[in-house]
Amino acid sequence: MNAVSLQLVIFDCDGVLVDSERIANRIFAAMLNELGLAVTLEDMFEKFVGHSMRQCVEMIEQMLGRPVPANFVDELQSRTRVALEAELKATPGIEEALDSIRVPFCVASSGDHRKMRTTLGITGLLPRFEGRLFSVTEVARGKPFPDVFLLAAGRLGVDPAACAVVEDTPIGVSAGVAAGMRVFGYAASTPAQRLTKAGAHVIFDHMRQLPALLEIAWHPVGT
């Protein structure tokens, strides 16, 4: 089924490694409400989750018809960090999954390095990924383009066809598919059908399932 063996697992960060999406987007929605945009938490997941901050700001400015305040991003990051430090936890089962995965793994996120280091640091996961953090701030295009996933594979010297991507958003799934990688859609918060529609090859809803699914995908029964 696979011409090459699995050599690298690429994880998205928010919503995949750390259970941060609802915390961060609650703060984000509140700040957009303050700007006069009547958005809900559900709206945030529908419109913004998976995009880079630059993309989000562009969308907000289109909705507002004017630039966001000069300190908007800094204030958002500051408020979000306070909330994350108080509430953030690692995704259930992720440490067990990482202990069981037999190939190297890394992070490729729409967040910047500061955000990744903050969330992974708070949850104690950072040492597992030190030196293997890749951000859309390092590439020309954010997700749904494949650039950040191809950057990760290229830096680590792995053929994209030998990579698995673990994503929880349709945008991220589309990016993984565009990179020519096998995509595992984590459907703990996002409806499974949205991930399937975006092209996810495998759908699962708990991280403890991931190691076995990786094994099956590259070594199907009967082969």
C-alpha positions as CSV (number, residue, x, y, z in Angstrom):
1,M,0.0,0.0,0.0
2,N,2.9,2.4,0.8
3,A,6.0,2.7,-1.3
4,V,8.0,4.0,1.6
5,S,8.1,3.4,5.3
6,L,6.9,5.9,7.9
7,Q,9.8,8.1,8.9
8,L,8.3,11.2,10.5
9,V,5.0,12.2,12.3
10,I,4.2,15.9,12.0
11,F,1.9,17.3,14.7
12,D,-0.1,20.4,14.6
13,C,0.1,22.1,18.0
14,D,-3.1,23.8,19.1
15,G,-5.9,21.4,19.5
16,V,-3.7,18.4,18.8
17,L,-0.8,18.4,21.3
18,V,-2.3,20.9,23.7
19,D,-6.0,21.4,24.5
20,S,-5.8,25.2,23.8
21,E,-8.4,25.9,21.1
22,R,-11.4,26.7,23.4
23,I,-9.3,28.8,25.8
24,A,-7.6,30.8,23.1
25,N,-10.7,31.4,21.0
26,R,-12.8,32.4,24.0
27,I,-10.3,35.2,24.6
28,F,-10.2,36.0,20.9
29,A,-14.0,36.2,20.6
30,A,-14.2,38.5,23.6
31,M,-11.7,40.9,22.0
32,L,-13.6,40.9,18.7
33,N,-16.8,41.6,20.6
34,E,-15.0,44.6,22.1
35,L,-14.2,45.8,18.6
36,G,-17.9,45.6,17.7
37,L,-17.9,42.2,16.0
38,A,-20.7,40.0,17.3
39,V,-19.0,36.7,17.0
40,T,-19.5,33.6,19.1
41,L,-17.1,30.8,20.1
42,E,-18.7,28.7,17.4
43,D,-18.0,31.4,14.9
44,M,-14.3,31.4,15.9
45,F,-14.0,27.7,15.2
46,E,-15.9,28.0,11.9
47,K,-13.9,31.1,10.5
48,F,-10.6,31.5,12.3
49,V,-9.2,28.2,13.7
50,G,-6.3,26.9,11.7
51,H,-5.4,30.2,10.2
52,S,-2.2,32.1,11.0
53,M,-2.5,35.3,13.0
54,R,-1.7,37.3,9.9
55,Q,-4.5,35.7,8.1
56,C,-6.9,36.2,11.0
57,V,-6.0,39.9,11.2
58,E,-6.7,40.3,7.5
59,M,-10.1,38.7,7.9
60,I,-10.9,40.8,10.9
61,E,-10.0,44.0,9.1
62,Q,-12.2,43.0,6.2
63,M,-15.1,42.4,8.6
64,L,-14.5,45.7,10.4
65,G,-13.8,47.8,7.3
66,R,-10.8,49.3,9.1
67,P,-7.5,48.3,10.6
68,V,-7.4,46.7,14.0
69,P,-5.9,48.8,16.8
70,A,-2.1,48.9,16.8
71,N,-1.9,47.0,20.0
72,F,-4.5,44.4,19.2
73,V,-2.3,41.4,18.6
74,D,0.0,42.2,21.5
75,E,-3.0,42.5,23.8
76,L,-4.6,39.3,22.5
77,Q,-1.3,37.4,23.1
78,S,-1.0,38.8,26.6
79,R,-4.6,38.0,27.6
80,T,-4.3,34.5,26.0
81,R,-1.1,33.7,27.8
82,V,-2.7,34.6,31.2
83,A,-5.6,32.3,30.4
84,L,-3.4,29.5,29.1
85,E,-1.2,29.6,32.2
86,A,-4.2,29.2,34.4
87,E,-6.1,26.6,32.4
88,L,-4.1,24.8,29.7
89,K,-3.5,21.1,29.8
90,A,-1.9,18.6,27.3
91,T,-4.4,16.8,25.1
92,P,-5.6,13.7,26.8
93,G,-3.5,10.6,25.9
94,I,-0.8,12.6,24.0
95,E,2.1,11.6,26.3
96,E,1.1,8.0,26.1
97,A,0.9,8.3,22.3
98,L,4.3,10.0,22.0
99,D,5.9,7.3,24.2
100,S,4.6,4.6,21.8
101,I,5.4,6.2,18.4
102,R,8.6,4.5,17.1
103,V,9.7,7.2,14.6
104,P,10.8,10.8,15.0
105,F,8.1,13.5,15.4
106,C,7.9,17.3,15.2
107,V,5.5,20.2,15.3
108,A,4.4,22.3,12.3
109,S,2.0,25.0,13.5
110,S,0.1,28.1,12.3
111,G,1.3,29.7,15.5
112,D,4.6,31.4,15.9
113,H,7.6,30.0,17.8
114,R,6.8,32.1,20.9
115,K,3.3,30.7,21.1
116,M,4.4,27.1,20.5
117,R,7.1,27.4,23.2
118,T,4.6,28.9,25.6
119,T,1.9,26.2,25.2
120,L,4.3,23.3,25.0
121,G,6.2,24.7,27.9
122,I,3.1,25.1,30.1
123,T,2.1,21.5,29.5
124,G,5.6,20.0,29.9
125,L,5.7,18.8,26.3
126,L,8.4,21.1,25.1
127,P,11.4,18.9,25.8
128,R,10.0,16.2,23.6
129,F,10.0,18.6,20.6
130,E,13.0,20.8,21.3
131,G,14.8,21.6,18.0
132,R,11.9,20.3,15.9
133,L,9.4,23.2,16.0
134,F,8.3,24.7,12.6
135,S,6.1,27.7,12.1
136,V,4.2,29.3,9.2
137,T,6.2,32.4,10.1
138,E,9.1,30.7,8.4
139,V,7.4,30.2,5.1
140,A,5.7,32.3,2.4
141,R,2.2,30.8,2.7
142,G,0.2,29.5,5.7
143,K,-2.2,26.6,5.8
144,P,-4.1,25.4,3.7
145,F,-0.9,25.7,1.6
146,P,1.6,22.9,2.3
147,D,4.6,25.1,2.9
148,V,5.1,24.5,6.6
149,F,4.7,20.7,6.3
150,L,7.2,20.7,3.4
151,L,9.6,22.8,5.5
152,A,9.5,20.3,8.4
153,A,10.1,17.4,6.1
154,G,12.8,19.2,4.2
155,R,14.7,20.3,7.3
156,L,14.5,16.8,8.8
157,G,15.5,15.2,5.5
158,V,12.4,13.1,5.0
159,D,10.4,12.4,1.8
160,P,6.9,13.9,2.2
161,A,5.4,10.5,1.2
162,A,7.1,9.0,4.4
163,C,5.4,11.6,6.6
164,A,2.2,11.4,8.7
165,V,0.4,14.6,9.6
166,V,-1.9,14.9,12.6
167,E,-4.4,17.7,12.3
168,D,-7.6,18.8,13.9
169,T,-8.9,21.4,11.4
170,P,-10.0,21.2,7.7
171,I,-7.5,23.9,6.8
172,G,-4.6,21.8,8.3
173,V,-5.9,18.6,6.7
174,S,-6.0,20.3,3.3
175,A,-2.4,21.5,3.9
176,G,-1.2,18.0,4.7
177,V,-2.9,16.5,1.7
178,A,-1.4,19.2,-0.5
179,A,2.0,18.2,0.9
180,G,1.5,14.7,-0.4
181,M,1.5,13.3,3.2
182,R,-0.9,10.8,4.9
183,V,-3.2,12.8,7.1
184,F,-4.7,11.7,10.4
185,G,-7.7,13.8,11.3
186,Y,-8.1,14.3,15.1
187,A,-11.9,14.7,15.6
188,A,-12.1,15.4,19.3
189,S,-13.5,18.9,18.7
190,T,-14.0,19.2,14.9
191,P,-16.8,17.1,13.4
192,A,-15.3,14.1,11.7
193,Q,-17.2,14.8,8.4
194,R,-15.5,18.1,8.0
195,L,-12.0,16.5,8.3
196,T,-13.0,13.7,5.9
197,K,-14.4,16.3,3.4
198,A,-11.0,18.1,3.6
199,G,-9.3,14.9,2.6
200,A,-8.2,13.2,5.9
201,H,-7.1,9.6,5.2
202,V,-7.8,8.4,8.7
203,I,-10.2,9.8,11.4
204,F,-9.8,9.2,15.2
205,D,-11.0,10.8,18.3
206,H,-8.5,9.9,21.1
207,M,-4.8,10.2,21.0
208,R,-4.3,6.7,22.5
209,Q,-5.6,5.4,19.2
210,L,-2.9,7.1,17.1
211,P,0.1,4.8,17.5
212,A,-1.9,1.7,16.3
213,L,-3.5,3.7,13.5
214,L,0.0,4.8,12.3
215,E,1.1,1.2,12.4
216,I,-1.9,-0.1,10.5
217,A,-1.7,2.7,7.8
218,W,1.9,1.7,6.9
219,H,1.6,-2.0,7.6
220,P,-1.9,-3.1,6.6
221,V,-3.1,-6.5,7.7
222,G,-2.3,-9.1,5.1
223,T,0.7,-7.2,3.6
